[in-house]
């Protein structure tokens, strides 16, 4: 389980903003996206109680709860959240996550290996909600990513949008300047599994 430190002023700040939302059981979610990539980011979000899952780690604070998905908790371990004032005297919430750039692949891992890991940790969990999956076939020397869809994505009329607005957008954010294009190499056949 991760270790999270939230200063007393930051806890008071969270309690106030949660109270303004007037939603029973509202928690604060700490998130990490694009983990293990150059485009890794962390964030602080509201989390309604219906979006708290069995995968979440729970941290009881003074009057509220912080949740973190266990898949990203190693990257948020030893995080510190504090509240200070900016130069104009406004509240300034800081989120320091020293393990955010933690790598779970060797330093000399190829771009293919890094993108494959990204598919495993980010792309496929999102597609699984629709019974779909995407396999990384190839990453060319000039940065073209070739993807093969299966399950609910095979034959889906929305696969083009999933490819360009979903996967390609995520890859461009995770691997800035490294991905030239993302193309679908699937021989699409509509089946009973096809979503939409």
C-alpha positions in Angstrom: 0.0 0.0 0.0 1.2 3.5 -0.8 2.2 6.1 1.7 0.4 9.4 1.2 1.0 12.5 3.3 -1.6 15.3 3.3 -0.8 18.4 5.4 -3.4 19.7 7.8 -4.0 22.9 5.8 -4.5 20.7 2.6 -6.9 18.5 4.5 -8.9 21.5 5.6 -8.9 22.8 2.0 -10.2 19.5 0.7 -12.9 19.3 3.4 -14.2 22.8 2.3 -14.3 22.1 -1.4 -16.0 18.7 -0.8 -18.6 20.3 1.4 -19.4 22.8 -1.4 -20.2 19.9 -3.8 -23.1 18.7 -1.6 -22.5 15.0 -2.6 -22.7 12.4 0.1 -19.6 10.1 0.1 -17.6 12.3 -2.3 -13.9 11.4 -2.1 -10.7 12.8 -3.6 -9.0 10.6 -6.2 -5.3 10.9 -6.9 -4.6 9.8 -10.4 -1.6 9.0 -12.6 -1.8 8.7 -16.4 0.7 7.6 -18.9 2.7 5.8 -16.2 6.1 4.5 -17.3 6.2 6.9 -20.3 7.8 10.3 -20.9 4.3 11.9 -20.8 3.4 10.7 -17.3 1.1 13.1 -15.3 -0.6 13.1 -11.9 -3.8 14.7 -10.9 -6.3 15.4 -8.1 -10.0 14.8 -8.9 -13.4 14.6 -7.2 -14.5 10.9 -7.0 -18.3 10.3 -6.4 -18.8 7.2 -4.2 -20.2 5.2 -7.2 -16.9 5.5 -8.9 -14.9 4.0 -6.0 -13.9 0.4 -7.0 -12.6 -2.7 -5.3 -9.3 -1.9 -7.0 -8.9 1.3 -5.0 -6.6 1.9 -2.0 -8.3 4.0 0.7 -6.7 6.7 2.8 -8.8 8.0 5.7 -8.3 11.7 6.3 -9.9 14.2 8.7 -13.5 14.1 7.4 -13.0 12.7 4.0 -11.3 9.9 2.1 -8.6 9.8 -0.6 -8.6 6.9 -3.1 -6.0 5.7 -5.6 -6.4 2.9 -8.1 -4.0 0.1 -7.1 -2.6 -0.1 -10.6 -1.0 3.3 -10.3 -0.3 3.3 -6.5 3.5 2.5 -6.9 3.9 5.7 -8.9 2.1 7.8 -6.2 3.8 6.2 -3.2 5.4 8.7 -0.9 3.3 11.6 -2.4 3.0 14.8 -0.4 0.1 17.2 -0.8 0.4 20.6 0.8 -1.4 24.0 0.7 0.5 27.3 0.6 -0.2 30.7 -0.8 1.0 32.1 -4.2 2.4 35.6 -4.7 -1.1 37.1 -4.8 -2.2 35.4 -1.5 -4.4 32.8 -3.2 -4.5 29.2 -2.1 -1.9 27.0 -3.9 -2.3 23.2 -3.7 0.9 21.3 -4.4 1.1 17.6 -5.3 4.6 16.2 -5.1 4.9 12.6 -6.4 8.6 11.6 -6.2 8.0 8.1 -7.8 5.9 9.4 -10.7 8.6 8.8 -13.2 9.3 5.3 -11.9 10.1 2.9 -14.7 8.9 -0.7 -14.7 11.0 -1.5 -17.8 14.7 -1.5 -18.1 16.4 1.8 -19.1 17.4 0.3 -22.5 13.8 -0.9 -23.3 12.9 -0.3 -27.0 10.1 2.0 -28.0 8.2 -1.1 -29.1 8.5 -2.5 -25.5 7.4 0.8 -24.0 4.4 1.2 -26.3 3.5 -2.5 -25.7 3.5 -1.9 -21.9 1.4 1.2 -22.5 -1.2 -0.9 -24.4 -1.2 -3.4 -21.5 -1.6 -0.8 -18.7 -3.7 1.9 -20.4 -5.2 1.1 -23.8 -6.6 -2.4 -23.2 -8.1 -1.8 -19.7 -10.2 1.0 -21.4 -11.2 -1.2 -24.3 -12.1 -4.1 -22.0 -15.3 -2.3 -20.9 -16.6 -2.9 -24.4 -15.3 -6.4 -24.6 -12.5 -5.3 -27.0 -8.7 -5.4 -27.1 -5.9 -4.0 -29.2 -2.6 -5.8 -29.8 0.5 -3.9 -30.8 1.9 -5.4 -34.0 4.8 -3.1 -34.9 6.4 0.2 -34.3 8.3 1.2 -37.4 11.6 3.1 -37.3 9.9 6.3 -38.3 7.3 6.0 -35.5 4.3 4.4 -37.2 2.3 2.2 -34.7 0.5 -0.8 -36.2 -2.5 -2.1 -34.2 -4.7 -5.2 -34.5 -8.1 -5.1 -32.9 -10.0 -8.1 -31.5 -13.1 -9.0 -29.5 -15.7 -6.2 -29.4 -13.5 -3.9 -31.5 -13.2 -6.2 -34.4 -15.9 -5.0 -36.9 -17.0 -2.1 -34.7 -18.2 0.9 -36.7 -16.4 3.2 -34.1 -13.0 1.6 -34.4 -11.7 4.5 -36.5 -12.6 7.0 -33.8 -11.1 4.7 -31.1 -7.9 4.5 -33.1 -7.4 8.2 -33.9 -9.1 10.1 -31.1 -8.4 7.5 -28.4 -5.3 5.5 -29.0 -3.3 7.9 -31.2 -4.2 10.8 -28.9 -3.1 8.9 -25.8 0.2 7.7 -27.5 1.0 11.3 -28.6 0.5 12.5 -25.0 2.5 9.6 -23.5 5.3 9.6 -26.1 5.6 13.2 -27.2 7.2 13.6 -30.6 7.9 9.9 -31.0 4.7 8.7 -32.7 4.1 9.7 -36.3 0.9 7.8 -37.0 -1.2 4.9 -35.8 -2.8 2.5 -38.3 -5.2 -0.3 -38.0 -4.0 -3.6 -39.6 -7.1 -5.6 -38.6 -9.1 -7.6 -41.1 -12.4 -6.5 -39.7 -15.3 -9.0 -39.5 -18.5 -8.2 -37.7 -19.4 -11.0 -35.3 -21.6 -11.6 -32.2 -18.8 -10.1 -30.1 -18.7 -6.9 -32.1 -19.6 -3.8 -30.0 -21.9 -1.3 -31.7 
